[in-house]
Amino acid sequence: MLDWLNENAHWAWMTLGLVLAGLEMMVPGVYLIWLGIAAIITGVMTLGLDLSPAMQLIDFVFLSLIIAFSAKRILGERPIESSDPLMNRRGARLVGETATVVQAIEHGSGRVKLGDSEWIAHGPNVAAGEHVRVSGSNGAILLVEPVKLPPDEGAQPAG
């Protein structure tokens, strides 16, 4: 078995690289792919240069470090942009929406109903039943401000 491994170490490294790349697809973390690339390069170098087992391990370790830190630096300078940057920030997605106060906002805190959910809200004093506009969020707490809805166009002015 060891004779086969010594003679075919390049296949072992390339297989390890493909397995690591496959694991990256199943358990995404943007880390195993760099180890997989280092393993594949080590396999190619082992095939071309007939490296000893100790040299193969040293190459793999150094290539892993170089590739991982280079990728971190490159991706840090040019992050991957999301098509929906607010996907996991539900409160931020609600900015600009109009909500109804269900528990009066007094001393800066109350509750509002938006859609089928009730949220804790912080803002100026507003009576229950009034409308507010979401101006921001702080975690799961909505920051709101009073909104004046336009009068009905068909309503007759008093007087």
DSSP file (Angstrom, degrees, kcal/mol; ACC not computed):
  #  RESIDUE AA STRUCTURE BP1 BP2  ACC     N-H-->O    O-->H-N    N-H-->O    O-->H-N    TCO  KAPPA ALPHA  PHI   PSI    X-CA   Y-CA   Z-CA
    1    1 A M     >        0   0    0      0, 0.0     4,-2.3     0, 0.0     5,-0.2   0.000 360.0 360.0 360.0 -44.5    0.0    0.0    0.0
    2    2 A L  H  >  +     0   0    0      1,-0.2     4,-2.7     2,-0.2     5,-0.2   0.860 360.0  55.6 -66.6 -33.7    2.8    2.5    0.9
    3    3 A D  H  > S+     0   0    0      2,-0.2     4,-2.2     1,-0.2    -1,-0.2   0.930 108.7  47.5 -62.3 -43.5    4.6    1.6   -2.4
    4    4 A W  H  > S+     0   0    0      1,-0.2     4,-2.2     2,-0.2    -2,-0.2   0.918 112.5  49.7 -62.3 -42.7    1.4    2.5   -4.3
    5    5 A L  H  < S+     0   0    0     -4,-2.3    -2,-0.2     1,-0.2    -1,-0.2   0.892 111.1  48.8 -65.4 -39.4    1.1    5.8   -2.4
    6    6 A N  H >< S+     0   0    0     -4,-2.7     3,-0.6     1,-0.2    -1,-0.2   0.891 116.3  43.1 -65.7 -38.1    4.7    6.7   -3.0
    7    7 A E  H 3< S+     0   0    0     -4,-2.2    -2,-0.2     1,-0.2    -1,-0.2   0.786 125.8  32.8 -77.5 -27.5    4.4    6.0   -6.7
    8    8 A N  T >X S+     0   0    0     -4,-2.2     4,-1.6    -5,-0.2     3,-0.7  -0.077  73.8 127.4-121.1  32.4    1.0    7.7   -7.0
    9    9 A A  H <> S+     0   0    0     -3,-0.6     4,-2.5     1,-0.3     5,-0.2   0.838  71.1  61.9 -60.4 -32.5    1.2   10.5   -4.5
   10   10 A H  H 3> S+     0   0    0      1,-0.2     4,-2.3     2,-0.2    -1,-0.3   0.890 103.7  48.8 -62.1 -37.9    0.2   13.0   -7.1
   11   11 A W  H <> S+     0   0    0     -3,-0.7     4,-2.7     2,-0.2    -1,-0.2   0.887 109.4  52.7 -68.0 -37.5   -3.1   11.2   -7.6
   12   12 A A  H  X S+     0   0    0     -4,-1.6     4,-2.5     2,-0.2    -2,-0.2   0.923 111.5  46.0 -62.5 -43.6   -3.7   11.2   -3.8
   13   13 A W  H  X S+     0   0    0     -4,-2.5     4,-2.4     2,-0.2    -2,-0.2   0.919 114.1  47.4 -65.7 -43.2   -3.1   15.0   -3.6
   14   14 A M  H  X S+     0   0    0     -4,-2.3     4,-2.2     2,-0.2    -2,-0.2   0.890 112.6  49.6 -66.6 -37.9   -5.3   15.7   -6.6
   15   15 A T  H  X S+     0   0    0     -4,-2.7     4,-2.6     2,-0.2    -2,-0.2   0.925 110.2  50.8 -65.2 -43.4   -8.1   13.5   -5.2
   16   16 A L  H  X S+     0   0    0     -4,-2.5     4,-2.7    -5,-0.2    -2,-0.2   0.909 109.5  51.9 -58.7 -42.0   -7.7   15.3   -1.8
   17   17 A G  H  X S+     0   0    0     -4,-2.4     4,-2.2     1,-0.2    -1,-0.2   0.911 110.9  46.2 -61.4 -43.6   -8.0   18.6   -3.6
   18   18 A L  H  X S+     0   0    0     -4,-2.2     4,-2.4     2,-0.2    -1,-0.2   0.882 111.9  51.4 -67.5 -37.5  -11.2   17.5   -5.4
   19   19 A V  H  X S+     0   0    0     -4,-2.6     4,-2.5     2,-0.2    -2,-0.2   0.929 111.2  47.9 -64.4 -44.2  -12.7   16.1   -2.2
   20   20 A L  H  X S+     0   0    0     -4,-2.7     4,-1.8     2,-0.2    -2,-0.2   0.897 111.6  50.0 -63.5 -39.6  -12.0   19.4   -0.4
   21   21 A A  H  X S+     0   0    0     -4,-2.2     4,-1.2     2,-0.2    -1,-0.2   0.897 111.4  49.4 -65.0 -39.5  -13.5   21.4   -3.3
   22   22 A G  H  X S+     0   0    0     -4,-2.4     4,-1.3     1,-0.2     3,-0.3   0.894 108.8  52.1 -65.5 -39.8  -16.6   19.2   -3.1
   23   23 A L  H  X S+     0   0    0     -4,-2.5     4,-3.1     1,-0.2    -1,-0.2   0.855 102.9  59.9 -64.3 -33.7  -16.9   19.6    0.6
   24   24 A E  H  < S+     0   0    0     -4,-1.8    -1,-0.2     1,-0.2     6,-0.2   0.869 104.1  50.5 -60.7 -35.8  -16.8   23.4    0.1
   25   25 A M  H  < S+     0   0    0     -4,-1.2    -1,-0.2    -3,-0.3    -2,-0.2   0.843 116.4  40.3 -71.9 -31.9  -19.9   23.1   -2.0
   26   26 A M  H  < S+     0   0    0     -4,-1.3    -2,-0.2     1,-0.3    -1,-0.2   0.830 129.5  28.4 -84.5 -33.4  -21.7   21.1    0.6
   27   27 A V  S  < S-     0   0    0     -4,-3.1    -1,-0.3    -5,-0.1     5,-0.2  -0.706  87.3-157.6-126.6  77.2  -20.5   23.1    3.6
   28   28 A P        +     0   0    0      0, 0.0    -3,-0.1     0, 0.0    -4,-0.1  -0.308  42.2 130.4 -64.3 135.3  -19.8   26.6    2.3
   29   29 A G        -     0   0    0     -5,-0.1    -4,-0.1    -2,-0.0    -5,-0.1   0.264  68.4-118.2-160.4   0.3  -17.4   28.6    4.3
   30   30 A V  S    S+     0   0    0     -6,-0.2    -6,-0.0     1,-0.1     0, 0.0   0.885  95.4  84.9  54.4  44.0  -15.0   29.9    1.6
   31   31 A Y  S >> S+     0   0    0      3,-0.0     4,-1.2    -7,-0.0     3,-0.8   0.554  73.0  56.8-135.5 -45.8  -12.1   28.1    3.2
   32   32 A L  H 3> S+     0   0    0      1,-0.2     4,-2.5    -5,-0.2     5,-0.2   0.799  98.3  65.9 -64.5 -28.2  -11.9   24.5    2.1
   33   33 A I  H 3> S+     0   0    0      1,-0.2     4,-2.3     2,-0.2    -1,-0.2   0.876  99.6  51.2 -62.2 -36.3  -11.7   25.6   -1.5
   34   34 A W  H <> S+     0   0    0     -3,-0.8     4,-2.1     2,-0.2    -1,-0.2   0.884 110.6  48.0 -70.3 -37.2   -8.3   27.2   -0.9
   35   35 A L  H  X S+     0   0    0     -4,-1.2     4,-2.3     2,-0.2    -2,-0.2   0.882 110.7  52.8 -66.6 -37.3   -7.0   24.0    0.7
   36   36 A G  H  X S+     0   0    0     -4,-2.5     4,-2.3     2,-0.2    -2,-0.2   0.907 108.7  48.6 -63.2 -42.6   -8.3   22.1   -2.2
   37   37 A I  H  X S+     0   0    0     -4,-2.3     4,-2.5     1,-0.2     5,-0.2   0.914 111.0  50.9 -63.8 -42.2   -6.5   24.3   -4.7
   38   38 A A  H  X S+     0   0    0     -4,-2.1     4,-2.4     1,-0.2    -2,-0.2   0.897 110.1  50.2 -62.5 -39.4   -3.3   24.0   -2.6
   39   39 A A  H  X S+     0   0    0     -4,-2.3     4,-2.3     2,-0.2    -2,-0.2   0.907 110.8  48.7 -65.6 -41.6   -3.7   20.1   -2.7
   40   40 A I  H  X S+     0   0    0     -4,-2.3     4,-2.3     2,-0.2    -2,-0.2   0.921 112.3  47.9 -65.3 -42.8   -4.2   20.1   -6.5
   41   41 A I  H  X S+     0   0    0     -4,-2.5     4,-2.7     1,-0.2    -2,-0.2   0.902 110.7  52.3 -63.5 -40.0   -1.1   22.3   -7.0
   42   42 A T  H  X S+     0   0    0     -4,-2.4     4,-2.5    -5,-0.2    -1,-0.2   0.901 108.8  51.1 -61.5 -40.0    0.9   20.0   -4.7
   43   43 A G  H  X S+     0   0    0     -4,-2.3     4,-2.1     2,-0.2    -2,-0.2   0.911 110.9  47.2 -62.7 -43.0   -0.3   17.0   -6.7
   44   44 A V  H  X S+     0   0    0     -4,-2.3     4,-2.3     2,-0.2    -2,-0.2   0.910 113.5  48.2 -65.6 -42.2    0.8   18.7  -10.0
   45   45 A M  H  X S+     0   0    0     -4,-2.7     4,-3.0     1,-0.2     5,-0.3   0.887 110.4  52.0 -65.9 -37.7    4.2   19.7   -8.4
   46   46 A T  H  X S+     0   0    0     -4,-2.5     4,-1.5    -5,-0.2     5,-0.3   0.898 111.2  47.6 -64.6 -40.0    4.7   16.1   -7.1
   47   47 A L  H  < S+     0   0    0     -4,-2.1    -2,-0.2    -5,-0.2    -1,-0.2   0.918 120.2  37.1 -65.4 -44.2    4.0   14.7  -10.6
   48   48 A G  H  < S+     0   0    0     -4,-2.3    -2,-0.2     1,-0.2    -1,-0.2   0.830 129.2  29.1 -80.2 -33.7    6.4   17.1  -12.3
   49   49 A L  H  < S-     0   0    0     -4,-3.0    -3,-0.2    -5,-0.2    -2,-0.2   0.478  93.5-129.3-110.2  -4.0    9.2   17.3   -9.7
   50   50 A D     <  -     0   0    0     -4,-1.5    -4,-0.2    -5,-0.3    -3,-0.1   0.962  37.7-163.6  52.5  59.8    9.0   13.9   -8.0
   51   51 A L        -     0   0    0     -5,-0.3    -1,-0.1    -6,-0.2    -5,-0.0  -0.382  17.3-113.6 -76.1 150.1    8.9   15.5   -4.5
   52   52 A S     >  -     0   0    0      1,-0.1     4,-2.4    -2,-0.1     5,-0.2  -0.394  33.4-105.8 -73.7 159.7    9.6   13.5   -1.3
   53   53 A P  H  > S+     0   0    0      0, 0.0     4,-2.1     0, 0.0     5,-0.2   0.884 121.7  51.0 -56.2 -39.5    6.8   13.0    1.1
   54   54 A A  H  > S+     0   0    0      1,-0.2     4,-2.2     2,-0.2     5,-0.2   0.918 111.0  47.8 -64.4 -42.0    8.2   15.6    3.5
   55   55 A M  H  > S+     0   0    0      1,-0.2     4,-2.8     2,-0.2    -1,-0.2   0.858 108.3  55.8 -67.2 -34.6    8.6   18.1    0.7
   56   56 A Q  H  X S+     0   0    0     -4,-2.4     4,-2.6     2,-0.2    -1,-0.2   0.932 109.3  46.1 -62.0 -45.3    5.0   17.4   -0.4
   57   57 A L  H  X S+     0   0    0     -4,-2.1     4,-2.6     2,-0.2    -2,-0.2   0.915 113.0  49.5 -64.3 -42.2    3.7   18.3    3.1
   58   58 A I  H  X S+     0   0    0     -4,-2.2     4,-2.6     1,-0.2     5,-0.3   0.931 112.2  48.4 -62.6 -44.7    5.8   21.4    3.3
   59   59 A D  H  X S+     0   0    0     -4,-2.8     4,-3.0     1,-0.2     5,-0.3   0.924 111.6  50.0 -59.9 -44.5    4.6   22.5   -0.1
   60   60 A F  H  X S+     0   0    0     -4,-2.6     4,-2.6     2,-0.2    -2,-0.2   0.930 112.1  47.0 -61.6 -46.0    1.0   21.8    0.9
   61   61 A V  H  X S+     0   0    0     -4,-2.6     4,-2.3     2,-0.2    -2,-0.2   0.947 116.5  43.0 -62.6 -48.7    1.2   23.8    4.1
   62   62 A F  H  X S+     0   0    0     -4,-2.6     4,-2.8     1,-0.2     5,-0.2   0.915 114.9  49.1 -66.9 -41.7    3.0   26.8    2.5
   63   63 A L  H  X S+     0   0    0     -4,-3.0     4,-2.9    -5,-0.3     5,-0.3   0.909 110.2  52.6 -62.4 -40.3    0.7   26.8   -0.5
   64   64 A S  H  X S+     0   0    0     -4,-2.6     4,-2.7    -5,-0.3     5,-0.2   0.938 112.8  44.0 -59.2 -47.5   -2.4   26.6    1.8
   65   65 A L  H  X S+     0   0    0     -4,-2.3     4,-2.4     2,-0.2     5,-0.3   0.933 115.8  46.7 -64.7 -46.2   -1.2   29.6    3.8
   66   66 A I  H  X S+     0   0    0     -4,-2.8     4,-2.1     1,-0.2    -2,-0.2   0.935 117.1  42.9 -62.6 -46.9   -0.2   31.7    0.7
   67   67 A I  H  X S+     0   0    0     -4,-2.9     4,-2.6    -5,-0.2     5,-0.2   0.922 115.4  48.5 -67.6 -44.1   -3.4   30.9   -1.2
   68   68 A A  H  X S+     0   0    0     -4,-2.7     4,-2.2    -5,-0.3    -2,-0.2   0.928 115.7  42.7 -64.5 -45.3   -5.7   31.4    1.8
   69   69 A F  H  X S+     0   0    0     -4,-2.4     4,-2.1    -5,-0.2    -1,-0.2   0.861 114.2  51.5 -71.1 -34.0   -4.2   34.7    2.9
   70   70 A S  H  X S+     0   0    0     -4,-2.1     4,-2.8    -5,-0.3     5,-0.2   0.929 111.4  47.5 -65.3 -43.5   -4.0   36.0   -0.7
   71   71 A A  H  X S+     0   0    0     -4,-2.6     4,-3.0     1,-0.2     5,-0.3   0.901 110.7  52.1 -64.0 -40.2   -7.7   35.2   -1.2
   72   72 A K  H  X S+     0   0    0     -4,-2.2     4,-1.8    -5,-0.2    -1,-0.2   0.916 112.7  45.2 -62.2 -42.0   -8.6   36.9    2.1
   73   73 A R  H  X S+     0   0    0     -4,-2.1     4,-1.8     2,-0.2    -2,-0.2   0.937 115.4  46.0 -67.6 -45.7   -6.8   40.0    1.1
   74   74 A I  H  X S+     0   0    0     -4,-2.8     4,-1.8     1,-0.2    -2,-0.2   0.931 116.5  44.5 -63.7 -45.6   -8.2   40.1   -2.5
   75   75 A L  H  < S+     0   0    0     -4,-3.0    -1,-0.2     1,-0.2    -2,-0.2   0.796 110.2  56.6 -71.2 -26.6  -11.8   39.4   -1.3
   76   76 A G  H  < S+     0   0    0     -4,-1.8    -1,-0.2    -5,-0.3    -2,-0.2   0.860 110.4  43.9 -69.4 -35.1  -11.4   41.9    1.5
   77   77 A E  H  < S+     0   0    0     -4,-1.8    -2,-0.2     1,-0.3    -1,-0.2   0.823 129.5  26.2 -77.9 -32.1  -10.5   44.6   -1.0
   78   78 A R  S  < S-     0   0    0     -4,-1.8    -1,-0.3    -5,-0.2    -2,-0.1  -0.680  85.1-163.6-131.4  77.8  -13.2   43.6   -3.4
   79   79 A P        -     0   0    0      0, 0.0     2,-0.5     0, 0.0    -3,-0.1  -0.215  30.5-101.5 -64.2 153.8  -16.0   41.9   -1.5
   80   80 A I        -     0   0    0     -5,-0.1     2,-0.3     1,-0.0    -5,-0.0  -0.633  39.9-133.6 -74.7 123.2  -18.6   39.9   -3.3
   81   81 A E        -     0   0    0     -2,-0.5     2,-0.2    -3,-0.1    -1,-0.0  -0.627  13.9-133.9 -85.5 137.3  -21.8   42.1   -3.6
   82   82 A S        -     0   0    0     -2,-0.3    -1,-0.0     1,-0.1     4,-0.0  -0.583   8.5-137.1 -86.7 148.2  -25.1   40.5   -2.8
   83   83 A S  S    S+     0   0    0      1,-0.3    -1,-0.1    -2,-0.2    -2,-0.0   0.696 107.0  29.9 -74.6 -18.1  -28.1   40.9   -5.0
   84   84 A D    >   +     0   0    0      1,-0.1     3,-1.8     2,-0.0    -1,-0.3  -0.667  69.1 175.6-139.3  81.2  -30.1   41.4   -1.7
   85   85 A P  T 3  S+     0   0    0      0, 0.0     3,-0.3     0, 0.0    -1,-0.1   0.692  81.4  53.5 -64.8 -18.2  -27.9   43.0    0.9
   86   86 A L  T >  S+     0   0    0      1,-0.2     3,-1.7     2,-0.1     7,-0.2   0.219  72.9 116.4 -97.9  15.1  -30.8   43.4    3.4
   87   87 A M  T <  S+     0   0    0     -3,-1.8    -1,-0.2     1,-0.3     3,-0.1   0.873  84.9  31.4 -53.1 -45.1  -31.7   39.7    3.2
   88   88 A N  T 3  S+     0   0    0     -3,-0.3     2,-0.4    -4,-0.2    -1,-0.3   0.217 105.6  78.0-101.6  14.7  -31.0   38.9    6.8
   89   89 A R    <>  +     0   0    0     -3,-1.7     4,-1.4     1,-0.2     3,-0.3  -0.703  53.0 170.7-122.1  77.7  -31.8   42.3    8.2
   90   90 A R  H  > S+     0   0    0     -2,-0.4     4,-0.8     1,-0.2     3,-0.2   0.870  75.7  54.2 -59.7 -40.8  -35.6   42.3    8.3
   91   91 A G  H >4 S+     0   0    0     48,-0.3     3,-0.9     1,-0.2    -1,-0.2   0.893 106.7  51.7 -61.7 -39.3  -35.9   45.5   10.3
   92   92 A A  H >4 S+     0   0    0     -3,-0.3     3,-1.0     1,-0.2    -1,-0.2   0.799 102.6  60.5 -68.3 -28.3  -33.8   47.4    7.7
   93   93 A R  H 3< S+     0   0    0     -4,-1.4    -1,-0.2    -7,-0.2    -2,-0.2   0.731  98.7  59.2 -68.6 -20.6  -36.1   46.1    4.9
   94   94 A L  T X< S+     0   0    0     -3,-0.9     3,-2.4    -4,-0.8    40,-0.3   0.491  72.0 127.4 -89.8  -3.0  -39.0   47.8    6.6
   95   95 A V  T <  S+     0   0    0     -3,-1.0    40,-0.2     1,-0.3     3,-0.1  -0.327  76.7  22.0 -58.4 130.1  -37.6   51.3    6.4
   96   96 A G  T 3  S+     0   0    0     38,-3.1    -1,-0.3     1,-0.4    39,-0.1   0.184  94.9 124.7  97.3 -16.0  -40.1   53.6    4.7
   97   97 A E    <   -     0   0    0     -3,-2.4    37,-2.6    37,-0.1     2,-0.5  -0.398  60.1-124.2 -75.3 154.6  -43.1   51.4    5.5
   98   98 A T  E     -A  133   0A   0     35,-0.2     2,-0.3    -3,-0.1    35,-0.2  -0.868  31.0-176.3-101.9 133.1  -46.1   52.8    7.3
   99   99 A A  E     -A  132   0A   0     33,-3.0    33,-2.6    -2,-0.5     2,-0.5  -0.822  23.2-122.7-124.7 163.0  -47.3   51.0   10.5
  100  100 A T  E     -AB 131 113A   0     13,-2.2    13,-3.3    -2,-0.3     2,-0.4  -0.917  26.1-122.8-108.6 131.8  -50.1   51.4   12.9
  101  101 A V  E     + B   0 112A   0     29,-2.8    28,-3.3    -2,-0.5    11,-0.3  -0.599  32.0 172.8 -73.8 123.4  -49.4   52.0   16.6
  102  102 A V  E    S+     0   0A   0      9,-2.0     2,-0.4    -2,-0.4    10,-0.2   0.682  75.5  33.7-104.1 -25.6  -51.1   49.2   18.7
  103  103 A Q  E    S- B   0 111A   0      8,-1.9     8,-1.9    24,-0.1    -1,-0.3  -0.981 104.0-103.8-129.6 119.7  -49.6   50.2   22.1
  104  104 A A  E     -     0   0A   0     -2,-0.4     2,-1.0     6,-0.2    23,-0.2   0.006  27.9-122.8 -46.2 138.0  -49.1   53.9   22.5
  105  105 A I  E     +F  126   0B   0     21,-2.3    21,-1.5     5,-0.2     2,-0.4  -0.767  45.4 166.8 -85.2 107.6  -45.5   55.0   22.2
  106  106 A E  E >   + B   0 109A   0      3,-2.0     3,-1.6    -2,-1.0    17,-0.0  -0.971  61.3   3.9-126.7 138.7  -44.9   56.7   25.5
  107  107 A H  T 3  S-     0   0    0     -2,-0.4    -1,-0.2     1,-0.3     3,-0.1   0.823 134.7 -55.2  55.9  32.5  -41.5   57.8   26.9
  108  108 A G  T 3  S+     0   0    0     15,-0.2    15,-1.0    -3,-0.1     2,-0.4   0.398 120.0  85.4  90.1  -2.7  -39.9   56.6   23.7
  109  109 A S  E <   +BC 106 122A   0     -3,-1.6    -3,-2.0    13,-0.2     2,-0.2  -0.992  40.2 116.7-139.7 143.0  -41.2   53.0   23.6
  110  110 A G  E     - C   0 121A   0     11,-2.1    11,-2.9    -2,-0.4     2,-0.4  -0.880  51.7 -84.7-169.6-160.4  -44.4   51.2   22.4
  111  111 A R  E     -BC 103 120A   0     -8,-1.9    -9,-2.0     9,-0.3    -8,-1.9  -0.982  29.7-168.9-133.0 144.5  -45.6   48.6   19.8
  112  112 A V  E     -BC 101 119A   0      7,-2.5     7,-2.9    -2,-0.4     2,-0.5  -0.922  17.6-133.5-128.3 155.3  -46.6   48.9   16.2
  113  113 A K  E     +BC 100 118A   0    -13,-3.3   -13,-2.2    -2,-0.3     2,-0.4  -0.942  24.3 174.4-110.6 127.4  -48.3   46.5   13.8
  114  114 A L  E >   - C   0 117A   0      3,-2.9     3,-1.7    -2,-0.5     2,-0.4  -0.965  65.4 -39.0-134.1 114.5  -46.8   46.2   10.4
  115  115 A G  T 3  S-     0   0    0     -2,-0.4    -2,-0.0     1,-0.2     0, 0.0  -0.570 123.9 -28.2  67.4-126.3  -48.3   43.5    8.1
  116  116 A D  T 3  S+     0   0    0     -2,-0.4     2,-0.3    -3,-0.1    -1,-0.2   0.196 123.6  84.5-105.8  16.0  -49.2   40.6   10.3
  117  117 A S  E <   -C  114   0A   0     -3,-1.7    -3,-2.9     2,-0.0     2,-0.4  -0.885  64.5-142.2-120.8 149.2  -46.4   41.2   12.8
  118  118 A E  E     -C  113   0A   0     -2,-0.3     2,-0.3    -5,-0.2    -5,-0.2  -0.903  22.7-169.6-106.0 139.5  -46.1   43.4   15.9
  119  119 A W  E     -C  112   0A   0     -7,-2.9    -7,-2.5    -2,-0.4     2,-0.3  -0.926  28.3-112.2-126.7 149.2  -42.8   45.1   16.6
  120  120 A I  E     -Cd 111 141A   0     20,-0.5    22,-2.6    -2,-0.3     2,-0.4  -0.649  43.1-161.2 -72.5 137.4  -41.4   47.0   19.5
  121  121 A A  E     -Cd 110 142A   0    -11,-2.9   -11,-2.1    -2,-0.3     2,-0.4  -0.965  15.9-160.7-129.3 142.6  -41.0   50.6   18.4
  122  122 A H  E     +Cd 109 143A   0     20,-2.7    22,-2.7    -2,-0.4   -13,-0.2  -0.965  42.2  93.0-118.2 138.0  -38.9   53.5   19.6
  123  123 A G  S    S-     0   0    0    -15,-1.0   -15,-0.2    -2,-0.4    22,-0.1  -0.978  72.5 -33.7 169.4-170.0  -39.8   57.1   18.8
  124  124 A P  S    S-     0   0    0      0, 0.0   -19,-0.1     0, 0.0     2,-0.1  -0.241  82.0 -71.6 -69.1 163.4  -41.6   60.2   19.9
  125  125 A N        +     0   0    0    -21,-0.1     2,-0.3    21,-0.0   -19,-0.2  -0.349  60.7 169.3 -60.4 127.7  -44.9   59.9   21.8
  126  126 A V  B     -F  105   0B   0    -21,-1.5   -21,-2.3    -3,-0.1     3,-0.1  -0.995  30.6-120.2-142.1 136.3  -47.7   58.7   19.5
  127  127 A A    >   -     0   0    0     -2,-0.3     3,-1.6   -23,-0.2   -26,-0.2  -0.330  40.2 -88.7 -74.6 157.1  -51.2   57.6   20.5
  128  128 A A  T 3  S+     0   0    0      1,-0.2   -26,-0.2   -26,-0.1    -1,-0.1  -0.382 113.8  31.1 -62.7 142.1  -52.6   54.1   19.8
  129  129 A G  T 3  S+     0   0    0    -28,-3.3    -1,-0.2     1,-0.4   -27,-0.1   0.174  92.8 118.0  93.2 -16.5  -54.3   53.9   16.4
  130  130 A E    <   -     0   0    0     -3,-1.6   -29,-2.8   -29,-0.1     2,-0.4  -0.333  65.1-114.5 -77.5 164.1  -52.1   56.6   14.8
  131  131 A H  E     -A  100   0A   0     16,-0.4    16,-1.8   -31,-0.2     2,-0.3  -0.804  30.9-176.8-102.7 143.6  -49.8   55.9   11.9
  132  132 A V  E     -AE  99 146A   0    -33,-2.6   -33,-3.0    -2,-0.4     2,-0.4  -0.931  20.4-131.1-132.6 158.1  -46.0   56.0   11.9
  133  133 A R  E     -AE  98 145A   0     12,-3.1    12,-1.9    -2,-0.3     2,-0.5  -0.925  25.2-119.9-110.9 136.2  -43.3   55.6    9.3
  134  134 A V  E     + E   0 144A   0    -37,-2.6   -38,-3.1    -2,-0.4    10,-0.3  -0.619  32.7 174.3 -75.3 122.7  -40.3   53.3   10.0
  135  135 A S  E     -     0   0A   0      8,-3.3     2,-0.3    -2,-0.5     9,-0.2   0.519  60.9 -35.5-107.4  -9.0  -37.2   55.4    9.8
  136  136 A G  E     - E   0 143A   0      7,-1.3     7,-2.6   -45,-0.1     2,-0.3  -0.978  56.8-114.0 175.0-173.5  -34.7   52.8   10.8
  137  137 A S  E     - E   0 142A   0     -2,-0.3     2,-0.4     5,-0.3     5,-0.2  -0.992   3.7-159.0-147.9 153.6  -34.0   49.8   13.0
  138  138 A N  E >  S- E   0 141A   0      3,-2.9     3,-1.3    -2,-0.3     2,-0.5  -0.795  74.8 -60.8-130.7  87.0  -31.9   48.8   15.9
  139  139 A G  T 3  S-     0   0    0     -2,-0.4   -48,-0.3     1,-0.2   -47,-0.1  -0.632 121.5 -14.1  70.8-121.4  -31.8   45.0   15.8
  140  140 A A  T 3  S+     0   0    0     -2,-0.5   -20,-0.5    -3,-0.1     2,-0.5   0.261 119.2  96.0 -96.8  11.1  -35.4   43.9   16.2
  141  141 A I  E <   -dE 120 138A   0     -3,-1.3    -3,-2.9   -22,-0.1     2,-0.4  -0.890  68.3-140.5-105.0 127.8  -36.6   47.3   17.4
  142  142 A L  E     -dE 121 137A   0    -22,-2.6   -20,-2.7    -2,-0.5     2,-0.6  -0.693   5.5-143.0 -87.6 137.7  -38.1   49.6   14.8
  143  143 A L  E     -dE 122 136A   0     -7,-2.6    -8,-3.3    -2,-0.4    -7,-1.3  -0.893  31.5-176.9 -97.6 124.2  -37.3   53.3   14.9
  144  144 A V  E     - E   0 134A   0    -22,-2.7   -10,-0.2    -2,-0.6   -49,-0.0  -0.802  22.2-163.0-126.5 161.6  -40.4   55.3   14.0
  145  145 A E  E     - E   0 133A   0    -12,-1.9   -12,-3.1    -2,-0.3   -19,-0.0  -0.986  37.2 -96.0-139.1 147.6  -41.6   58.8   13.4
  146  146 A P  E     - E   0 132A   0      0, 0.0     2,-0.4     0, 0.0   -14,-0.2  -0.279  37.5-157.5 -63.4 148.5  -45.2   60.1   13.2
  147  147 A V        -     0   0    0    -16,-1.8     2,-0.7     2,-0.0   -16,-0.4  -0.990  10.6-143.4-129.8 138.2  -46.7   60.5    9.8
  148  148 A K        -     0   0    0     -2,-0.4   -16,-0.0   -18,-0.1   -18,-0.0  -0.891  19.1-146.1 -99.8 114.4  -49.6   62.7    8.8
  149  149 A L        -     0   0    0     -2,-0.7     3,-0.1     1,-0.1   -18,-0.0  -0.560  28.2-103.0 -76.2 142.9  -51.7   60.9    6.2
  150  150 A P        -     0   0    0      0, 0.0     3,-0.1     0, 0.0    -1,-0.1  -0.361  42.8-102.0 -65.1 146.3  -53.3   63.2    3.6
  151  151 A P        -     0   0    0      0, 0.0     2,-0.0     0, 0.0    -3,-0.0  -0.297  47.8 -85.8 -66.2 154.5  -57.0   64.0    4.2
  152  152 A D    >   -     0   0    0      1,-0.1     3,-0.8    -3,-0.1    -3,-0.0  -0.366  32.6-137.6 -60.2 137.2  -59.5   62.1    2.0
  153  153 A E  T 3  S+     0   0    0      1,-0.2    -1,-0.1    -3,-0.1     0, 0.0   0.794 101.8  52.2 -70.1 -27.1  -59.9   64.0   -1.3
  154  154 A G  T 3  S+     0   0    0      2,-0.1    -1,-0.2     0, 0.0     2,-0.2   0.585  85.4 108.1 -86.0  -8.2  -63.7   63.5   -1.2
  155  155 A A    <   -     0   0    0     -3,-0.8     0, 0.0     1,-0.1     0, 0.0  -0.447  68.5-129.4 -73.9 140.3  -64.1   64.8    2.3
  156  156 A Q        -     0   0    0     -2,-0.2     2,-0.1     1,-0.1    -1,-0.1  -0.724  24.4-114.6 -88.4 135.1  -65.8   68.2    2.7
  157  157 A P        -     0   0    0      0, 0.0     2,-0.2     0, 0.0    -1,-0.1  -0.405  34.9-109.1 -66.8 144.7  -64.0   70.8    4.8
  158  158 A A              0   0    0      1,-0.2     0, 0.0    -2,-0.1     0, 0.0  -0.481 360.0 360.0 -72.1 140.5  -65.8   71.8    8.0
  159  159 A G              0   0    0     -2,-0.2    -1,-0.2    -3,-0.1     0, 0.0   0.426 360.0 360.0 136.9 360.0  -67.3   75.2    7.9
